[in-house]
Amino acid sequence: YDGIIHAITVDDNYVYVGGTTKTVRILRKSDLSQVAESADYGGDIRAIATDNEFVYIGGWMTQTVRKLRKSDLSQVAESANYGGDIEAIATDDEFVYVGGWTTRTIRKLRKSDLSKVAESADYGGNIRAIATDDGFVYVGGDTTQTVRKLRKSDLSQVAESANYGGTIYAIATDDEFVYIGGGTTQTVKKLRKSNLSQVAESANYGGTIYAIAADDEFVYV
């Protein structure tokens, strides 16, 4: 990739990767050969999300969300400036949810044109991770060091976890639970979705946790 990779997402056939080269590359899953490359974003790409037709990217310097056509990574739309570096993006069927530094809020953007629909209250620190399910957005970061559960409709807060004990860099969800990891504490904590109470905690990973994924049975960190 010729630089540090900060963000990866996948669909049925392809892998989308971005980082310090400041472009998104599409790789064929079968052999990881390159299919297409986007134009320069203007800063490090820190977050990528996809749906059936488009790729959504955000990052440093430029501080906007760009909507790219999957077929050739050409730009379709661009959001207003977030007001700080973008660190996290998640999507659902209709909207894009974005968070980051300085502004420290979650913004809900309409997919069609990336116009802002709603904005959360200030998280109290830089936002480092976002995950979604059918009804809610889960957000974590530094300073505040908690997970907040926000109602998708208006991004109002529904619940908040206890302090993680360090910066939260990664969040993943399944049907019942939220899994978080980060710095200082360096463990994965399993939280009950309903009220974000802690259910279990892993052994210490031995370093800062930057990535988590979950399937029906397991968590990968």
Phi, psi and omega in degrees: 000342178072025178181180179284131177270123181251341187210136177220140168217164184223158165233200185296327188242341190226161173245137180243126188226142179212161180179224188284346173290342174076017174232161170259134175245137172264127177242139177289129183301322187301317184223006180060027172284147183282134181255321182201163177219138181282170169293164178297129179287333181103358178191171179302135175274123185248347184209139178221138172220159182224160164229201185294331186240338191229160174244137180243126184232153176207165180179211186270165174067294181291319171061032174235163169265130175248137177257119184245141176288128184301323188301320184221005180062027173283148184281134180252322182203163178215137180282170168293163178298133181290333181098006178184171180296137180271128182245342187210138177222139171221157181227159165228200186294331187239339191227161173245136179245127188227143178212165180181215186267165171068296178291318170063029176237165168265128174251136177258119184247140175288128184302322188302316184226004180061028173281150183282133180254322181204163179215138181281172169291163177300129179291335181097000178194174178293135180274126184248340186209143177224142169220156181227158166227199186297326187242347191221161173244136179245128188228142178214166181182210182260178180063292178292317172060032175237165169264130174250136177258119184246140175290128183301323188301316184226005180061027173282150184281134180253322182203163178216138180281170168293164179297134181289331183099010179179176178297133176270118181254343188215138177223137172221157181226157164230200185295330187241337192229161173243135180243128183230152177209165181179214184262170177065293178292318172059034175235164168265127176251136179257120184245142176287129184301321189301317184225005179062027173283150184281134181253322182202164178215138180282171168294163179298133181287334180096006179186174179295134178267122182249347185212138176221140171223153181224146170238198184296334186241331192228162173243138181241130189226000000 
